[in-house]
Amino acid sequence: MTGSPLSHLRFSSAQSRGRRYPEPEHSYRDPFQRDRDRIIHARAFRRLENKTQVFAPGLSDHFRNRLTHTIEVSQIARTVACVLGLNEDLTEALALVHDVGHPPFAHSGEEALDLEMQRYGERFNHNVQSLRLVDSLERRYPRFPGLNLTFEVREGIVKHSRDLTRGESPALDQYLPELRPPVEAQLIDLADEVAYNAADLDDAYEAGLLSPEQIAAEVPLYADILETVETSFPGATERERFQESVRHLIDGLVSGLIDGTVAASLGSGAADAEAVRHLPARVAHFTASAAATSRELKRFLHGHVYSSEALAEDRRQSMERLAAMFAHLMAHPELMPRAEEEEETKPQHRAVCDYIAGMTDGYFQRTYTTLLG
């Protein structure tokens, strides 16, 4: 592929709807570069270093955490944006912020918090929590609450993985629920899919939960890759051949994302970034073969990794402890840190939810031990 096939769909910072609290332009950074830098300096971003991705660190020092996963998503998304001629800075900001709302203990923590919030007629969703963090919970600047990010980054936080329906949440109706987000935002969920499929294979191999032959038996593309690698590197160790095969797998999925998005975008007839918003469907897609491989990988990982006995006990214990912590703090709100003056009016269950969601795994364990033994 030559040139920048989708440069006509690039979302320019000059098109931005701006910030909630107007600020003067920076002398040498455009708005999306400033958003990226604010995200990196946020406390919520730093906390990702001690939040579980899939595997708790007890078995190995080499497992991904939520921060290293985020870096991998950013690398993939920015590569795709560069090849397509899209806005790399907007793409990078969206990739870096996409997981900052995750609670401790990966998806089991999110499920547990959601169950607790349902008791009070509300829900917990990490994308919405990410928006709350950048809009109000982060406190770094004297002129405004939150990070005061551009509209497009805040929109992408809640729309990168799905379209919104008007009325589903009054707080989200301002983010153009009838319209598609820019292509840059549409890329994030698929870049995330590439990153976690490959990384979870790698970490599960490190944990001894699978072999290359097991993957090959259920994922035809991987079988072809593994055969090529074994023929090309007969003297390499199994670990080296496995790492090489995962590298080629990532390359194939990223190429499928690039080719699929080009085909769908050009086929849509969209002339510019604004036209993308008014299309009936998204244009970021895998090719049919890459989409099939991604589905096969997810099915394999669910069957051999996510539902494995090795993770089931950690998941059960994490959910039980989080529920116990939630109940204890509801009964003893004085045990939580004193809220900022602006935050004192929110319901107690929301304050407890925000406090727990912001914890790292390590801080949760220390606090649980102190409060509940």
Secondary structure as UniProt FT lines:
FT   TURN            5..6
FT   HELIX           7..9
FT   HELIX           13..15
FT   HELIX           31..41
FT   HELIX           43..47
FT   HELIX           48..50
FT   TURN            57..58
FT   HELIX           66..84
FT   HELIX           88..97
FT   TURN            98..101
FT   HELIX           106..118
FT   TURN            119..121
FT   HELIX           126..132
FT   HELIX           133..137
FT   TURN            142..143
FT   HELIX           151..159
FT   TURN            166..167
FT   HELIX           170..175
FT   TURN            177..178
FT   HELIX           183..206
FT   TURN            207..208
FT   HELIX           212..218
FT   HELIX           220..232
FT   TURN            234..235
FT   HELIX           238..268
FT   HELIX           273..277
FT   HELIX           288..301
FT   HELIX           302..306
FT   HELIX           309..331
FT   HELIX           333..335
FT   HELIX           341..343
FT   TURN            344..345
FT   HELIX           348..357
FT   HELIX           361..372
//
